[in-house]
Amino acid sequence: MIKYILIVFSVLFLGASVVGFFRVTSGSMEDTLLTGDRLVVLEYWYGIKFPFSDYVIFRGREPVRGDILFFRNPRNPNETMVKRCVAVGGQTVQIRAKELFVDGVEIPLPPK
């Protein structure tokens, strides 16, 4: 019986904190990801949390510009958002005339 409990716990742990399965639901990153794409995400890249809590077991690396991030929508926690990181903490982001500037330097759009 203990063996089965450990198996169930392991599957839940791996599914909740190591690997994630997502489906792209919007066209906001159309040049990179298409609506309907299905993705397998290695969630441990940035660290591992104990399932269903905020307790950090392992802290991974910090995001860098260019990373594609998956995160919960702050307004609707049931929705997962997919966005590209354009700046990190402490940097200033501006959009002028549909051009992106980070710390006053224009960032070119990624190639299509």
C-alpha distances in whole Angstrom, upper triangle without the diagonal:
4,5,5,6,9,10,11,13,14,16,17,18,20,21,23,24,25,26,28,29,33,35,39,41,44,47,47,47,48,50,46,44,45,43,40,39,36,34,31,32,30,30,29,33,34,31,27,26,23,22,24,26,29,28,29,27,29,33,34,38,40,41,44,47,46,43,41,39,36,36,36,39,40,41,39,35,34,36,36,39,40,43,45,45,49,49,47,48,51,53,55,55,58,58,62,64,60,60,57,58,56,58,61,61,60,57,58,56,53,55,54
4,5,5,6,9,10,10,12,14,15,16,18,20,21,22,23,24,26,28,32,35,38,40,43,46,46,45,47,49,45,43,44,43,40,39,35,33,30,30,28,28,27,30,31,28,24,24,20,20,22,23,26,25,26,23,26,30,31,35,37,39,42,45,44,40,39,37,35,34,34,37,38,40,37,34,33,35,34,38,38,41,43,43,47,47,45,45,48,50,53,52,55,56,60,62,58,58,55,56,54,55,59,58,58,55,56,54,51,53,53
4,6,5,6,9,10,11,12,14,15,16,18,20,21,21,22,25,26,30,33,36,38,42,44,45,44,45,46,43,41,42,41,38,36,33,31,28,28,26,26,25,29,30,27,24,23,20,20,22,24,27,25,26,23,25,29,30,33,36,37,40,43,42,39,37,35,33,33,33,37,38,40,37,34,32,34,33,36,37,40,41,42,45,46,44,44,48,49,52,51,54,55,59,61,57,57,54,55,52,54,58,57,57,53,54,52,49,51,51
4,5,5,6,8,10,11,12,14,15,16,18,20,20,21,23,24,28,30,34,36,39,42,42,42,43,45,41,39,39,38,35,34,30,29,26,27,25,25,25,28,30,27,23,23,20,18,20,23,26,25,25,23,26,29,30,33,36,37,40,42,42,38,36,34,32,32,31,35,36,38,35,31,30,32,31,34,35,38,40,41,44,45,43,44,47,49,51,50,53,54,57,59,55,55,52,54,51,54,57,56,56,52,53,51,48,50,49
4,5,5,6,9,10,11,12,14,15,16,18,19,20,22,24,27,30,33,35,38,41,41,41,42,44,41,38,39,38,35,34,30,29,26,26,25,24,23,27,28,25,21,20,17,16,17,20,23,22,23,21,23,27,28,32,34,35,38,41,40,36,35,33,30,30,29,33,34,35,33,29,28,30,29,33,34,37,38,39,43,43,41,41,45,46,49,48,51,52,56,57,54,54,51,52,50,51,55,54,54,51,52,49,47,49,48
4,6,5,6,9,10,10,12,14,15,16,17,18,20,23,26,29,33,34,38,40,40,39,41,43,39,37,38,37,35,33,29,27,24,24,22,21,21,24,25,22,19,18,15,14,17,19,22,20,21,18,21,24,25,29,31,32,36,39,38,34,33,31,29,28,29,32,33,35,33,29,28,30,29,32,33,35,37,37,41,41,39,39,43,44,47,46,50,50,54,56,52,52,49,50,48,49,53,52,52,49,50,48,45,47,47
4,5,5,6,9,10,11,12,14,15,15,16,18,20,24,27,30,32,36,38,38,37,39,40,37,34,35,35,32,30,26,25,22,22,21,20,20,23,25,22,19,19,16,15,18,20,23,21,22,20,21,25,25,29,31,32,35,38,37,33,31,30,27,28,28,31,33,35,32,28,27,29,27,30,31,34,35,36,40,40,38,39,43,44,46,46,49,49,53,55,51,51,48,49,47,49,52,51,51,48,48,46,43,45,44
4,5,5,6,8,10,11,12,14,15,16,17,18,22,25,28,30,33,36,37,36,37,39,36,33,34,33,30,29,25,24,21,21,20,19,19,23,24,22,18,18,15,13,15,18,21,20,21,19,21,24,25,29,30,31,34,37,36,32,30,28,26,25,25,29,30,32,29,25,24,26,25,28,29,32,34,35,38,39,37,38,42,43,45,44,47,48,51,53,49,49,46,48,46,48,51,50,50,47,47,45,43,44,43
4,6,5,6,9,10,10,12,13,15,16,18,22,25,28,30,33,36,36,35,37,39,35,33,34,33,31,29,25,24,21,20,19,18,17,21,22,19,15,14,11,10,12,15,18,17,17,16,18,21,22,26,28,29,32,35,34,30,29,27,24,24,24,27,28,30,28,24,23,25,24,27,28,31,32,33,37,37,35,35,39,40,43,42,45,46,50,51,48,48,45,46,43,45,49,48,48,45,46,44,41,43,43
4,5,5,6,8,10,11,11,12,15,17,20,24,27,29,32,35,35,34,35,37,33,31,32,32,29,28,24,22,18,18,16,16,15,19,20,17,14,14,12,11,14,16,18,17,17,15,16,20,20,24,26,27,30,33,32,28,27,25,23,23,24,27,29,31,28,25,24,25,24,26,27,30,31,31,35,35,33,34,38,39,42,41,44,45,49,50,47,46,43,44,42,44,47,46,46,43,44,42,39,41,41
4,5,5,6,8,10,10,11,12,14,18,21,24,26,29,32,32,31,33,34,31,28,29,29,26,24,21,19,16,16,15,15,15,18,20,18,15,15,13,11,14,16,19,18,18,17,18,21,21,24,26,27,30,32,31,27,26,24,21,22,22,25,27,29,26,23,22,23,21,24,25,28,29,30,34,35,33,34,38,39,41,40,43,43,47,48,45,45,42,43,41,43,46,46,45,42,42,40,38,39,39
4,6,5,6,8,10,11,11,13,17,20,23,25,28,31,31,30,32,34,30,28,29,28,25,24,21,19,16,16,15,14,14,18,19,17,13,12,10,8,10,13,16,16,16,15,17,20,20,23,25,25,29,31,30,26,25,22,19,19,19,23,24,26,23,20,18,20,19,22,23,26,28,29,32,33,31,32,36,37,39,38,41,42,45,47,43,43,40,42,40,42,45,44,44,41,41,39,37,39,38
4,5,5,6,7,9,11,14,17,21,24,26,28,31,31,30,32,33,30,28,29,29,26,25,21,19,16,15,13,12,11,15,16,13,10,9,8,6,9,11,14,13,13,12,13,16,17,20,22,23,26,29,28,25,23,21,18,18,19,22,24,26,24,20,19,21,19,22,23,25,27,27,31,31,29,30,33,35,37,36,39,40,44,46,42,42,39,40,38,40,43,42,42,39,40,38,36,38,38
4,6,6,5,6,9,12,15,19,22,24,27,29,29,28,30,31,27,25,27,26,24,22,19,16,13,12,10,10,10,13,15,13,10,11,10,9,12,14,16,15,14,13,14,16,16,19,21,22,25,27,26,22,21,19,17,18,19,22,24,27,24,21,20,21,19,21,21,24,25,25,29,30,28,29,33,34,36,35,38,39,43,44,41,40,37,38,36,39,42,41,40,37,38,36,33,35,35
4,6,6,6,7,9,12,16,19,21,24,26,26,25,27,29,25,23,24,23,21,20,16,14,11,11,10,10,11,14,16,14,11,12,11,9,11,14,16,16,16,15,16,18,18,20,22,22,25,27,26,22,20,18,15,16,16,20,22,24,21,18,17,17,16,18,19,22,23,24,28,29,28,29,33,33,35,34,37,38,41,42,39,39,36,37,36,38,41,40,39,36,37,34,32,34,33
4,6,7,7,10,13,16,19,21,23,26,26,25,27,29,26,23,25,24,22,21,17,15,13,11,11,9,10,14,14,12,9,9,8,6,8,10,12,13,13,13,14,16,16,19,20,20,23,25,25,21,19,16,14,13,14,17,19,21,19,15,15,16,14,17,18,20,22,23,27,27,26,26,30,31,33,32,35,36,39,41,38,37,35,36,34,36,39,38,38,35,36,34,32,34,33
4,6,8,11,14,17,20,22,24,26,26,25,27,28,25,23,25,25,23,21,18,15,13,10,9,6,7,10,10,9,6,6,7,6,9,10,11,11,10,10,11,12,12,15,17,17,21,23,23,19,17,15,13,13,14,18,19,22,20,17,17,17,15,17,17,20,21,21,25,25,23,24,28,29,31,30,33,34,38,40,37,36,33,34,32,34,37,36,36,33,34,32,30,32,32
4,7,10,13,17,19,22,24,26,26,24,26,27,23,22,24,24,22,20,17,14,10,8,6,5,5,8,10,9,7,9,10,10,13,14,14,14,13,12,11,13,12,14,16,17,20,22,21,18,17,15,13,14,16,20,22,25,23,19,19,19,16,18,18,20,20,21,24,25,23,25,28,29,32,31,34,35,38,40,37,36,33,34,32,34,37,36,35,32,33,31,29,31,31
4,7,10,14,16,19,21,23,23,22,23,24,21,19,21,21,19,17,13,10,7,6,5,5,7,10,12,12,10,12,13,12,14,16,17,17,16,15,15,16,14,16,18,17,20,22,21,17,15,14,12,14,16,19,21,24,22,19,18,17,14,16,16,18,19,20,24,25,24,26,29,30,32,31,34,34,37,39,35,35,32,33,31,34,37,36,35,31,32,30,27,29,28
4,6,10,13,15,18,20,20,19,21,22,19,16,18,18,16,14,11,8,6,5,6,6,10,12,13,13,12,13,14,12,14,16,17,18,17,17,17,17,16,18,18,17,20,22,20,16,14,12,10,11,13,16,19,21,19,16,14,14,11,13,13,16,17,19,23,24,23,25,29,29,31,29,32,32,35,36,33,33,30,32,30,33,36,35,34,30,30,28,26,27,27
4,7,10,13,16,18,19,18,19,21,17,15,15,15,13,11,7,6,5,6,9,10,13,15,16,17,16,17,18,15,16,19,20,22,21,21,21,21,20,21,21,20,22,23,21,17,14,13,11,13,14,16,20,21,19,16,14,13,11,13,12,16,18,20,23,25,25,27,31,31,32,30,32,32,35,36,32,32,30,32,31,34,37,35,34,31,30,28,25,27,25
4,7,9,12,14,15,14,16,18,15,12,12,11,10,8,6,5,6,8,11,11,15,16,17,18,18,18,20,17,18,20,21,23,22,23,22,22,21,21,21,19,21,21,19,16,13,12,9,11,12,14,18,19,16,15,13,11,8,10,9,13,15,18,21,24,24,26,30,29,30,28,30,29,32,33,29,29,28,30,29,32,34,33,32,28,28,25,23,24,23
4,6,9,12,13,13,13,16,14,10,10,8,6,6,4,6,9,11,14,15,19,19,20,22,21,22,24,21,21,23,24,26,26,27,26,26,24,24,24,21,23,23,20,18,14,13,11,13,14,15,18,19,17,16,13,11,9,10,10,13,16,19,22,24,25,28,31,30,31,28,29,28,31,32,28,28,27,30,29,33,34,33,31,28,27,24,22,23,21
4,6,8,9,9,10,13,11,7,7,5,5,5,6,8,11,12,16,16,20,20,20,23,23,24,25,23,23,25,25,28,27,28,27,26,24,24,23,20,21,21,18,16,12,12,10,12,13,14,18,18,16,16,14,11,9,8,7,11,13,17,19,22,24,26,29,28,28,25,26,25,28,28,24,25,24,27,27,30,31,30,28,25,24,21,19,20,18
4,7,9,10,11,14,13,10,9,5,6,8,10,11,15,15,19,19,23,23,23,25,25,25,27,25,24,26,26,29,29,30,30,29,27,27,26,23,24,23,20,19,15,14,12,14,13,13,17,16,14,15,13,10,9,9,9,12,15,18,21,24,25,27,30,29,29,26,26,25,28,27,24,25,24,27,28,31,32,31,29,26,26,22,21,22,20
4,6,8,8,12,12,9,8,5,8,10,12,14,17,17,21,21,24,24,24,26,27,27,29,27,26,28,28,31,30,32,31,30,28,27,26,22,23,21,19,18,14,14,13,14,15,13,17,16,15,16,15,11,11,9,9,11,14,17,19,22,24,26,29,27,26,23,23,22,24,24,20,22,21,24,25,29,29,29,26,23,23,19,19,20,18
4,5,5,9,10,8,6,5,9,10,13,15,18,19,22,22,26,25,25,28,29,29,32,30,29,31,30,33,32,34,33,31,29,28,26,22,23,20,18,18,14,15,15,16,17,16,19,19,18,20,19,15,14,11,10,11,13,16,18,21,24,26,29,26,26,22,22,20,22,21,18,19,19,22,24,27,28,27,24,21,20,16,16,17,14
4,6,9,9,9,9,9,12,13,15,16,19,18,21,21,25,23,23,26,27,28,31,29,29,30,29,32,30,32,31,29,27,26,23,20,20,17,15,15,12,13,13,15,16,14,17,18,17,19,18,15,13,10,8,8,10,13,14,18,20,23,25,23,22,18,18,16,19,18,15,16,16,19,20,24,24,23,21,18,17,14,14,15,14
4,6,6,6,7,9,12,11,14,14,17,16,19,20,23,21,21,24,26,27,30,29,29,30,29,31,30,31,30,28,25,23,22,18,18,15,12,13,10,11,12,15,17,16,19,20,20,20,20,16,14,11,8,7,8,12,13,17,19,22,24,22,22,19,19,17,20,19,16,16,15,18,19,23,24,22,20,16,15,12,11,13,11
4,5,5,5,7,11,10,14,14,18,18,21,22,26,24,24,28,29,30,33,31,31,33,32,34,33,34,33,31,28,27,25,21,21,18,15,15,13,15,15,18,20,19,22,23,22,23,22,18,16,14,11,11,12,15,16,20,23,26,28,26,25,22,22,19,21,21,17,18,17,21,22,26,26,24,21,18,17,13,12,12,10
4,6,7,11,14,12,15,16,19,19,22,23,26,24,24,28,30,31,34,33,33,34,33,36,34,35,33,31,28,26,24,21,20,17,14,15,13,15,17,20,22,22,25,26,25,26,25,21,19,16,13,12,11,15,15,19,22,25,27,25,24,21,21,19,21,20,16,16,16,20,21,25,25,23,19,16,14,10,8,8,6
4,7,10,12,10,13,12,15,15,18,19,22,20,21,24,26,28,31,30,30,31,30,33,31,32,29,28,25,23,22,18,17,15,12,12,10,13,14,17,20,20,23,25,24,24,24,20,17,14,11,10,10,13,14,18,21,24,26,24,24,21,22,20,23,23,19,18,18,20,21,25,25,23,20,17,15,12,9,10,8
4,7,9,7,9,10,13,13,17,18,21,20,21,24,25,27,29,28,28,30,29,31,30,31,29,27,25,23,22,19,19,17,14,13,10,12,13,16,18,18,22,23,22,22,21,17,15,12,9,10,11,14,16,20,22,25,28,26,26,23,24,22,25,25,21,21,20,23,23,27,28,26,24,20,19,15,13,13,11
4,6,6,9,11,15,16,19,21,24,23,24,27,28,29,31,29,30,31,31,33,32,33,32,30,28,27,26,22,23,21,17,17,14,15,15,18,19,19,23,23,22,22,21,17,15,14,11,13,14,18,20,23,25,28,31,29,29,26,26,24,26,26,22,23,22,25,26,30,31,29,26,23,21,17,15,16,13
4,6,9,11,15,16,20,21,25,24,25,27,28,29,31,28,28,30,30,33,32,33,32,31,29,28,27,24,24,23,20,19,15,16,15,17,18,18,21,21,20,20,18,15,14,12,11,13,15,19,21,24,26,29,32,30,30,27,27,25,27,27,23,24,24,27,28,31,32,31,28,25,24,20,18,19,16
4,6,10,13,15,19,20,24,24,25,27,27,28,29,27,27,29,30,32,31,32,32,31,29,29,28,25,26,25,22,20,16,17,15,17,18,18,22,22,20,20,18,15,14,13,12,15,17,21,24,27,28,31,34,32,32,29,30,28,31,30,27,28,27,30,31,34,35,34,31,28,27,23,21,22,19
4,6,10,12,16,18,21,21,22,25,25,26,28,26,26,28,29,31,30,30,29,28,26,26,25,23,23,22,19,17,14,15,14,17,18,19,23,23,21,21,19,16,14,13,12,14,16,19,22,25,27,29,33,31,31,29,30,28,31,30,27,27,26,29,29,33,34,32,30,27,25,22,19,20,17
4,7,10,13,15,19,19,21,22,22,23,25,23,23,26,26,28,27,28,27,26,24,24,24,22,23,23,20,18,14,15,13,16,17,19,22,23,21,20,18,15,13,13,12,15,17,20,23,26,27,29,33,32,32,30,31,30,33,33,29,30,28,31,31,34,36,34,32,28,27,24,22,22,20
4,6,10,12,15,15,17,19,19,21,22,20,22,24,24,26,24,24,23,23,21,21,21,19,20,20,17,15,12,12,11,14,16,18,21,23,21,19,18,15,12,13,11,14,15,18,21,23,24,27,30,29,30,28,30,29,32,33,29,29,27,29,29,32,34,32,30,27,26,23,21,21,20
4,7,9,12,13,15,16,16,18,20,18,20,22,22,23,22,21,20,20,18,19,20,18,20,21,18,15,13,12,11,14,16,19,22,24,22,20,18,17,14,14,13,15,16,18,22,24,24,27,30,30,31,29,32,31,35,35,32,31,29,31,30,33,35,33,32,28,28,25,23,24,23
4,6,9,9,11,13,13,15,17,16,18,19,19,20,18,18,17,17,15,15,16,14,17,18,16,12,10,10,9,11,14,17,20,22,21,18,17,16,12,13,11,13,14,16,19,21,21,23,27,26,28,27,29,29,33,34,30,29,27,29,27,30,32,31,30,26,26,24,22,23,23
4,6,6,9,10,10,13,15,15,17,18,18,18,16,16,14,14,12,13,14,13,16,18,16,13,12,11,10,13,16,19,21,24,23,20,20,18,15,16,14,16,16,17,20,21,20,23,26,26,29,28,30,31,34,36,32,31,28,30,28,30,33,31,31,27,28,26,23,25,25
4,5,7,7,7,10,12,12,14,15,14,15,13,13,11,11,10,11,13,12,15,18,17,13,12,10,9,10,13,17,19,22,20,17,17,16,13,14,13,15,16,16,20,20,19,20,24,25,27,26,29,30,34,35,32,31,28,29,27,29,32,31,31,27,28,26,24,26,27
4,5,5,5,9,11,12,15,15,14,14,11,10,8,9,7,9,12,12,15,18,18,14,14,12,12,13,16,20,21,24,23,20,20,20,17,18,17,18,18,17,21,21,19,21,24,25,28,27,31,32,35,37,34,33,30,30,28,30,33,32,32,29,30,28,26,28,29
4,6,8,11,15,16,18,18,16,16,13,13,10,9,6,7,9,9,12,15,15,11,12,11,12,13,17,20,21,25,24,21,22,21,17,17,16,16,16,15,18,18,17,18,22,22,25,25,28,29,33,35,32,30,27,27,25,27,30,29,29,25,26,25,23,25,26
4,7,10,13,15,17,16,14,14,11,11,9,6,4,5,6,7,11,14,14,11,12,10,11,12,15,18,19,23,22,20,21,20,16,16,15,15,15,13,17,16,14,15,19,20,23,23,26,28,31,33,30,29,26,26,23,25,28,27,27,25,26,25,23,26,27
4,7,10,12,14,13,11,11,7,8,5,4,4,7,9,11,14,18,18,15,15,13,13,13,16,19,20,24,23,20,21,21,18,18,18,18,18,17,20,19,17,18,21,23,26,26,29,31,35,37,34,32,29,29,26,28,31,31,31,28,30,29,27,30,31
4,7,9,11,11,10,9,6,5,5,6,8,11,13,14,18,21,21,18,18,15,14,14,16,20,20,24,23,19,20,20,18,19,19,20,21,20,23,23,20,21,24,26,29,29,32,34,37,39,36,35,32,32,29,31,34,34,34,31,33,32,30,33,33
4,6,8,7,6,5,4,5,7,8,10,14,15,16,20,23,24,20,19,16,15,14,15,18,19,22,21,17,18,19,17,19,20,21,22,21,25,24,21,21,25,27,29,29,33,34,38,40,37,36,33,33,31,32,35,35,36,33,35,33,32,35,35
4,6,6,7,5,6,6,9,12,14,17,18,20,24,27,27,23,23,20,18,17,17,20,20,23,22,18,19,20,19,21,22,24,26,25,28,28,25,25,28,30,33,33,36,37,41,43,40,40,36,37,34,36,39,39,39,37,38,37,35,38,38
4,6,8,8,10,10,12,14,16,19,20,21,25,27,27,24,22,19,17,15,15,19,19,22,20,16,16,18,17,20,21,23,25,25,28,28,26,26,30,31,33,33,36,37,41,43,40,39,36,37,35,37,40,40,40,37,38,37,35,38,38
4,7,9,11,13,15,16,18,21,21,22,26,28,28,25,23,20,17,15,14,17,17,19,17,13,14,16,16,19,21,23,25,25,29,28,26,26,29,31,33,33,35,36,40,42,39,39,36,37,35,37,40,40,40,37,39,37,36,38,38
4,6,8,11,13,14,17,20,20,21,25,27,28,25,23,20,18,15,14,17,17,19,18,14,16,18,17,20,22,23,25,25,28,27,25,24,27,29,31,31,34,36,39,42,39,39,35,36,34,35,38,39,39,37,38,37,36,39,39
4,6,9,12,12,15,17,17,18,22,25,26,22,22,18,17,14,14,16,15,19,18,15,17,18,17,19,21,22,24,22,25,24,22,21,24,26,28,28,32,33,37,39,37,36,33,33,31,32,35,36,36,34,36,35,34,37,38
4,6,9,10,14,17,17,19,23,26,27,24,24,20,19,17,17,20,19,22,22,18,20,22,20,22,23,25,26,24,27,26,23,22,25,28,30,31,34,36,40,42,40,39,35,35,32,33,37,37,38,36,38,37,36,39,39
4,6,7,10,13,14,16,20,23,24,21,21,18,18,16,17,20,20,23,23,19,21,22,20,22,22,23,24,22,25,24,21,20,23,26,28,29,33,34,38,41,38,37,34,33,30,31,35,35,36,34,36,35,33,36,37
4,7,10,13,15,18,21,25,26,22,23,20,19,19,20,23,23,27,26,22,24,24,22,24,24,25,26,24,27,26,23,23,26,28,31,32,35,37,41,43,41,39,36,36,33,34,37,37,38,35,37,36,35,37,38
4,6,10,12,15,18,22,23,20,20,18,18,18,20,23,24,27,27,23,24,25,22,23,23,23,23,22,25,24,21,21,24,26,29,30,33,35,39,41,39,37,34,33,30,31,35,34,35,33,34,34,32,35,36
4,7,9,12,15,19,20,17,18,16,17,16,19,22,22,26,25,22,24,24,21,22,21,21,21,19,22,20,17,17,20,22,25,26,30,32,36,38,35,34,30,30,27,27,31,31,32,29,31,31,29,32,34
4,7,9,12,16,17,14,16,14,15,16,19,22,22,26,26,23,24,24,20,20,19,19,18,16,19,18,15,16,20,21,24,25,28,30,34,36,33,32,28,28,25,26,29,29,29,27,28,28,26,29,30
4,7,9,13,14,12,14,13,15,16,19,22,22,26,26,24,25,24,21,20,19,18,16,14,16,15,13,14,17,18,21,22,25,27,31,33,31,29,25,24,21,22,26,25,26,23,25,25,23,26,28
4,6,10,12,10,12,11,14,14,17,19,20,24,24,22,24,23,19,18,17,15,14,11,13,12,9,10,13,14,18,18,22,24,27,30,28,25,22,21,18,19,23,22,23,20,23,23,21,25,26
4,7,9,6,9,8,11,12,16,18,18,22,23,21,23,21,17,15,14,12,10,7,10,9,7,10,13,13,16,16,19,21,24,27,24,22,19,18,16,17,21,20,20,17,19,19,18,21,23
4,6,6,9,10,14,15,19,20,21,24,25,24,25,23,20,17,15,13,10,7,8,7,7,10,13,12,15,14,18,19,23,25,22,20,16,16,13,15,18,17,17,14,16,16,15,19,21
4,6,9,10,14,16,19,20,21,24,25,24,26,23,20,17,14,11,8,5,5,5,7,11,13,11,13,12,15,16,19,21,19,16,13,13,10,13,15,14,14,11,13,13,12,15,18
4,6,9,13,15,19,20,22,24,25,24,25,22,19,16,12,10,6,5,6,8,10,14,16,14,16,14,17,17,20,21,18,16,13,14,13,16,18,16,15,11,12,11,9,13,15
4,6,10,12,16,18,20,22,23,21,22,20,16,14,10,8,6,5,8,10,11,14,17,16,18,16,19,19,23,24,21,19,16,17,15,18,21,19,18,15,15,14,12,15,17
4,7,10,14,15,17,20,20,19,19,16,13,10,7,6,4,6,10,12,13,16,19,18,19,17,20,20,23,24,21,20,17,19,17,20,23,21,20,16,17,15,13,15,16
4,6,10,12,14,17,17,15,16,14,10,8,6,5,6,7,11,12,12,15,18,18,19,17,20,20,24,25,22,21,18,20,18,21,23,23,22,19,19,17,16,19,19
4,7,9,12,15,14,12,13,10,6,6,5,7,9,10,14,15,15,17,21,20,22,20,22,22,26,27,24,24,21,23,21,24,27,26,25,22,23,20,19,22,21
4,6,9,12,11,9,10,8,5,5,7,8,11,12,15,16,15,16,20,20,21,20,22,22,26,28,25,25,22,23,22,24,27,27,26,23,24,22,22,24,24
4,6,9,7,5,7,6,5,6,9,11,14,15,18,18,18,19,22,22,23,21,23,24,27,29,26,26,24,25,24,27,29,29,28,26,27,25,25,27,27
4,5,5,5,7,6,6,6,10,11,14,15,18,18,18,19,22,22,22,20,22,22,25,27,24,25,22,24,23,26,28,28,27,25,27,24,24,27,27
4,6,6,9,9,9,10,13,14,17,17,19,19,18,18,21,21,21,20,21,22,26,27,25,26,23,24,23,25,28,29,28,26,28,26,27,30,30
4,6,9,9,11,11,15,16,19,19,21,21,21,21,24,24,23,22,23,23,26,28,25,26,25,26,26,28,30,31,30,28,30,28,28,31,31
4,5,6,9,10,14,16,19,20,22,23,23,23,26,26,26,24,25,25,29,30,27,28,27,28,28,30,32,33,32,30,31,29,29,31,31
4,5,7,10,13,16,19,20,22,23,22,23,26,26,26,25,27,27,30,32,29,30,28,29,28,31,33,33,33,30,32,29,29,32,31
4,7,10,13,16,20,21,24,25,25,25,29,29,29,27,29,29,32,33,30,31,29,31,30,33,35,35,34,32,33,30,30,32,31
4,6,10,13,17,18,21,23,23,24,27,27,27,25,26,26,29,30,27,28,26,28,28,30,32,32,31,29,29,26,26,28,27
4,7,10,13,15,18,20,20,21,25,24,25,23,25,24,28,29,25,26,24,26,25,28,30,30,29,26,27,24,23,25,25
4,7,10,12,15,17,17,19,22,22,22,20,21,21,24,25,22,22,20,22,22,25,27,26,25,22,23,20,20,22,21
4,7,10,13,15,16,19,22,21,21,19,20,20,23,24,20,20,18,21,20,23,25,24,23,20,20,17,16,19,18
4,6,9,12,13,16,19,17,18,15,17,16,20,21,17,17,15,17,16,20,21,21,19,16,17,14,14,16,16
4,6,9,11,15,17,15,16,14,15,15,19,20,16,15,13,15,14,17,19,18,16,13,14,12,11,14,15
4,6,8,11,13,12,13,11,14,15,18,20,17,15,12,13,11,14,17,16,15,12,14,13,12,16,17
4,7,11,12,10,10,8,11,12,15,17,14,12,9,9,8,11,13,12,11,9,11,11,11,15,17
4,7,8,6,8,7,10,13,16,19,17,14,10,10,7,9,12,12,12,10,13,14,14,18,20
4,6,6,9,10,13,16,19,22,20,18,14,13,10,11,14,14,16,14,17,17,18,21,24
4,6,9,10,14,17,20,24,22,20,16,15,11,11,15,16,18,17,20,21,21,25,27
4,7,10,13,17,19,23,22,20,16,14,10,9,13,15,17,17,20,22,23,26,29
4,7,10,13,16,20,19,16,13,10,7,6,10,11,13,13,17,18,20,23,26
4,7,10,13,16,16,14,11,8,6,5,8,10,12,12,16,17,19,23,25
4,7,10,13,12,11,7,6,5,6,8,9,10,10,13,14,17,20,22
4,6,10,10,8,6,5,6,8,8,9,9,10,13,14,17,20,22
4,7,6,5,5,6,9,11,10,11,9,10,12,12,16,19,20
4,5,5,7,8,11,13,11,11,10,11,13,13,17,20,21
4,5,9,10,14,16,14,14,11,13,13,13,17,19,20
4,7,10,13,16,14,14,11,11,11,10,14,16,17
4,7,10,13,11,10,7,8,8,8,12,14,16
4,7,10,9,8,6,6,7,8,11,14,16
4,6,5,5,4,6,9,11,14,17,19
4,5,5,7,7,11,12,15,18,21
4,6,8,10,14,16,18,21,24
4,7,9,13,15,18,21,24
4,6,10,13,15,18,21
4,6,9,12,15,18
4,7,9,12,15
4,6,9,12
4,6,9
4,6
4
